[in-house]
Every structure is written in structure tokens, then in C-alpha cells.
Amino acid sequence: MAILADRHTRLIVQGITGREGLFHTRQMIAYGLEHNAPILVGGVTPGRGGEWVEGVPVFDTVREAREATGADASIIYVPARYATDALYEAVDAGISLIVCITEGIPIRDMMRVRQRLALSGARLIGPNCPGLLSPGEAKIGIMPGLAAIPGNVGIVSRSGTLTYEVMYAMTRNGIGQSTCVGIGGDPVCGLGFTDVLQMFEEDPLTDKVVLIGEIGGEEEELAASFVRDHMTKPVVAFVAGKTAPEGRRMGHAGALIEGGMGTHKSKVEALANANIRVADHPEQIPELLVSNF
Amino acid sequence: MNLHEYQAKQLFARYGIPVLNGGVATSPQEAYSIAKELGGKVVVKAQVLTSGRGRSGGIRLVHSAEEARLSAEHMLGMSIAGLVIHKVIIEPIADITQELYLSVVNDRSARLPVIMASATGGTLLHKVPEKVIREHLDPDLGLHDFQVRQLANGIHLPRHLWAAFTRIAHALSRCFFENDCTLAEINPLALMGDGQLVALDGSITVDDNALFRQPELFERRDWLAEHPLEIRAREAGLSYIRLDGDIGCMVNGAGLAMTSMDIIKHVAARFGFEHCGAANFLDLGGGARADQVAAGLRVILADPKVKAVLVNIFGGITRGDEVARGLLSVAMLSNQQIPIICRLVGTNAEAGRNLILDAKLPHVSLATTLIEATERAVLAAGGLTHGDSR
């Protein structure tokens, strides 16, 4: 199977009647029908329980939705100021995989959500992410299904459209994906690079991994040490932001915290030192994947 | 969102953190009156959202109200790092015995806020990062008393200052939490000749995502501190940052936008056009409408440095036909013949490409891959540059 989600996943949509939620519900249902894997079983919008949307039932609460449908995964399209409440509700209802697409959640709120998650054992992907796609099996989020084909390369990325670019370049070269995971670009998010790399290392259907990072933070550096110490499968990487100007940084605290980590140079060096092949541009990734390791 | 020094100090004062009693001036005359009231010997500090203003002539010690007026006259309207100075603050000259450091900031790797203190603040801070004492904070409970004692102990603060230091640390922590800050920094926290601890300079950054629940801070946003083109783009709902190069970029998604900038440099180096680079970062975001695309292109073309435009759209929520309609609406009317190279992939890309083909505009063309599109943009920009130098 793929990691995190496959055709046996039972998915609900929090915010199913909203503009974004509805649009992507249709896309996810269409993907499920096309691949004979209808994973979407219901949705939640407070105040709209009892209605039906696109052939699936709507509930007022996640608990009710879970009890009625047996859902084990939820995807959140709720606007930022209500999204943390939606996250707590999903955790409280015992959903084991939560994917949060919402962009713009305050950092402090996510710090609190992380503490709650640590006590629950639920897995969160995002926020501010494109979700995940196990080609031919399960689409949870907004990744374009057409850009991907089933295969044996896992992708983990902090970016959105850049991930599609890489998937598409691979697909055009006949290289398919086991699972594509967008972990999101926010400073505080759920699963990190190392969590997902560990899953790919253990997944029998994944033979190689592509990691797509960007400047800022130290997730790429941590991922590099993880690959060096714990991974046997080959990894190819790309880091965006080589030519991005340094922001007008205020104060000294940022520099004290990161201490030289976070730059493009630091990330590429750390990755290269861990025997990871780093691409100059995304369209070079297929070439690096097929050349001898 | 970054606050100016004077705004940070107003906030500090509200939390009971001692600051110098000075004033804010927007004209030389105002600077004169404030300096006169303070007795003439004052420091004049430019209010500008960048670091290193001391080196750029943005801080002056003066000895009379008249000198303060002249300094203000010189600074107001001057720019530092491209940012125009609209305000100065006037403060009495401080009698400093020692400069300490105190801040609360989000530690991204620990996913928690951290309070940091050092006995060596001011500009010396960077030289001794190992002497910085850190304590992580619980996002719900905030700062504990014992943590303040650990800080005070760690920086060898004399015992008689512990009470004042504790009050300031708790106040800074409350200020950080209650205002959704990502940074609240006092540097230096000065020990004065009279034994008081005073915040001589401060930086505050507020989490943009939390501004919806911080209406008072949102009101204080200094829109004048931004570039006019950046303001125009923001009003259209686009994320735009002006850069130094000559190739305008329009992309959907921040990661892909940065990547497109990187590829421009990569290709330019290969062609020997080292001077070529991105003129801007522009992220259309997800699901941009034709009118937003049009506004984005107008902003890009309003930059006189731009010699070619690279449009790279990987449509998920964004639709290729909307992008094409927006681009064409501007390109048709524009009498500038700046080459626009478009690469459209994903949702409704075929429809978008057909719209562009049907329009038959000589300066708008299509490319298939990101590399091909970038190569053509670099050649176009590089070619024009060669023409100019001939």
C-alpha cells in the first residue's frame, strides 16, 4: 500500500458546503470514481446536518459523522479563524489522519494544537498545504490528479504548485509516485520531513524518495541527518529560494535562534553531505532519479 | 508586520516596561520643540523598518534644540535601504552603565516561544551568542517565575536588579502573548547610571495571520513604509516583492515563484547573461481571477527595469483561461512591446493557450516547459540589453 492513505481510507470533509470545500469535494469524488476507489464518505458543516451534497451525507459534528460513516480521515477547508476549532474537533472525535488545507492560521494557535496532538496520537498534515495523493488510490486535498501516475517514488514537499511541477515532470518521463505528501509551508505544522521520510523508508511500495524544500527553518537540515543515519533508500532533493533576497529582518532574535541554518547554502550542503542528489531545477529531478545511485 | 521603534516603546510602556520619555516628530520644527523641552542634549533616531540605521546616519547625538532641528531636517525624507524616513524620535541622551539583551521569539524548531537573555546586549550581542540564556515557554501558561530566576542567574545579574528584571521579563512575555507577536525584543536593555533598567530600543513583529484579532495593531500599520508598486499589488490581493533584475515574473504559488526566480539565474549564468535576474517575486495565489492577473501584469510592466516577462502557471485551482484573459486584456492595450513568455499547465491550460494563439499578439508567446520558457525570457531580456549597449 501507499503511505498514510489508500483506497480503504474513509474520508470526511470539514467545511464541505463552503466554496473551496465544495469545489474540491467534487474533484475528490471524481478522482475516486475514476479509480474505482470512492473514499469520500461524508462531510461536516455545523447547521447543515441532514442535507446531502454531491451524493454524500452532511453532519453537524465530526463525532456524528464518524459514528455514522466510520471515517478515519478528515480534510479541513474551514476558514482560518475557525480552523483551529475544526482541528480540535477532529482530534476529539478520534480521527486518526487530519489534513488541513487552510492557509493563515496564527502561529500561536498551531503551537497549542500541536500540544493537543501530542497527547492524542492523531497525525496532522498541514496546515497551509496541498494535502496528499496516492495515485490511483486516494486523493485527499487539492493536488491535480492528472499530474500523477502510480509508481514507486515517494514525494514529500513543503510547497504546493512546485510539488505539482515535480510530479508532472516525473509523470511525463514515465516515473510514477507511491504517495505525494505536501506537509505545508507554515512555521508550525503537523508531520515534518523526517516523519514522512521514516514512513517512506518502511513502505514496501516506495523505492526512492524526492524531497522538496525551501529556504527558512531547519527542517531540510534535520531531514538530511535523518537520511544519513536512518535511510537505505536513495533520495533526490530540490530546495527553492537560492536567489530570494533576505527579508528585512528585524531584531537579532531570529539569527540567534537559527544560528546559520535556514539558508539555501546551508540546506544544500547538509543534503549533499548526506549523499542526497540535489537538483538545480525541478525538471532535472526525473534524470537524477533514473541515473545510477 | 513590523512595528516602528516608537510604536514598540509605546506598547512596552503600556505593559510597565521602563522607556525613556521622548517624543515623535514628523517635522524639523516638532523635533526642535521636543528637544527644547528635553533640555537640548538629545538623540535623534530615524524611524525606519530596517536594521543598521546607525551606520547609515539614522542616529545622531546632538547638543542643542537647534542641532536637533537640523538633524531632523536632514533625516526626514532621506532613505535607508530604500525606505523613506517619515518620522524621527527625540530622546534624552542615556547615561548607560551596561547593555543587556532580552527577547521573546517563536522558536520554529522547538515549535514553542523562547525567552532569551544576555549580559552583553546592543551591537555586541552577535559576538557572544554562546552567552545567551534560553528558556522555552508553554504557549498556554507563559513565563514562570523560576524561569526568570534561571535567566537572571545564567547572565550573572546582580541580585539587587532581580526584582526589576523579573517585572520586565514578565511584562515582555505578556506583551508577546497578548499581541500575537512572533518577536518582542529589547536591545539594549540598559542599566543606567542611576541603577534603573530601561528599554533603549525595541523591535516587535506581529503575526500577520493574527491581525484579524488585533484590530488596534492593524490600525498602526505603516503603509507608507512600503514600495508603491507593492501597495498596488497588495490591493489586488497579490503577493509582490520588488527585486533588482530585469525579468518580470508572474507565478502561482510561493515555492514555484521562488523556483522560477532561481531558474532565471541558473539559465542566465549558462548563457553568459550574468546581469539577468528576476525583477520581482509575484505570487498570484490560488484561484486568481482575470482581473487580478491583469493587475499583476500592470504592476510588473510599471517597473521600468523590466525587459521581458515570464508567466509560469501550474493550474490546480488557478485556471489557465482566466490567466490568459487577464494577460491579454493588458497586453492588447499596452503600447509597450515587452516580450511576454507564457507557460500554462494544468486546469483549463489548453483553453488558455488557444486564447493566446488566437489573439496573435507578436510580443506574447507560448512555451511548453519551465526551462524552455525561462531560456526564451532570458534571451529576450539579454538581447535587449545587448542592443542598448551597442
Interface residues (C-beta under 8 A of the other chain):
Chain A: F23 A80 R81 G104 I105 P106 I107 R108 M110 M111 R112 R114 Q115 P130 I142 M143 P144 L146 A147 S157 R158 S159 G160 T161 L162 T163 Y164 E165 Y168 G185 P187 V188 I212 E214 I215 G217 E218 L222 F238 A240 G241 K242 T243 A244 P245 R248 R249 M250 G251 H252 A253 G254 A255 L256 I257 E258 G259 D280 H281 P282 E283
Chain B: N2 L49 T50 S51 A81 Y101 S103 V105 N106 D107 R108 S109 R111 L112 P113 V114 M116 L125 H126 P129 V132 P139 D140 F177 D180 T182 L183 E185 N187 S203 T205 D207 N209 A210 F212 R213 I241 L243 V251 N252 G253 A254 G255 L256 M258 T259 M261 D262 I263 I264 K265 H266 G277 A278 F281 G286 F314 G315 G316 I317 V345 G346 T347 T369 L370 I371
